[in-house]
Amino acid sequence: MEGNSAKKQKRLTVSELRNFKGLTNLSDEDAESAISTLEKFSLLMFEMYKKDKALKENLKKKENTLEELKEEENE
């Protein structure tokens, strides 16, 4: 995934969106609106993923610290 971090993401086009089943007859305005909504949703999901990952990493650090304290206490 490291190689993808520098890769610029391109925006979905109206033409690409219309390639999906059921979306072939969207007006330009509806297609642009759908694309904008998909962008917002994907950003929201990515932010939630990052927060969840950070929380899990923080919890793991605290668990490790707790284990270290217990080991020191038993010495």
N, C-alpha and C positions, 0 to 999 in steps of 0.2 A: 504494500500500500504506500510505502514511502515514495516510490517513483511517481505515483499519481498526485502527490501533494502539490507539485509545481505545475501540473497540467491544468490549463484553463478550461473550464467547463463551458460548453456552448449552449445557448438557449434553444429550446425546442422551437421549431418553426411551425407556422400554420399548416404548411404542406405536410410536414412530418406527422403532426397531430391527426390530420385527416386520413392518414394511412391506417389508423386503428379502426377496427370494426365498429360500426355504429356512429362514427364521427365524420364520415365522409361528406355529409351535407351541412356541416356547421358553417355559419356565416363567419366572415373575417372577425367581426366584433366578438362573437361568442367564442371563437377559437382563441383569440388574444386573451379574453377573460379567463378561459380554462387554463391556458398556459401560465398566466399570472398566479392563479390559484394553486396550480401544481408547484410552482416555484416557492411560494410562501409555505405550502405544506412541507415540501422537502427541506426547507431551511429550518422549520420548526422541529421536524423529526431529527435532523442532524444536531440541533442544539440540545434536544432532549437526550440524544445518544451521548454527546460530550459530557453533559452534566452527570448522567448515570455512570459513565466510565470514571469520571473524577471522584464521585462518591465511593465507588467500589475500590478505587486505588487508595483513597483516604482511609476507608475502613480496614483495608489490608495492612496499611502502615500502622494503624492503631492496634490491630491484633498482634502484629509483630512486636511492637513496643511492649504490649502487655505480656507477651511470652518472655521477652527479655527480662522484664522486671520480675516475673515469677522465677526465672532461672537464677537471677542474682539473689533473690530472697532465699532460695533453697541452698545457696552455697555457704 
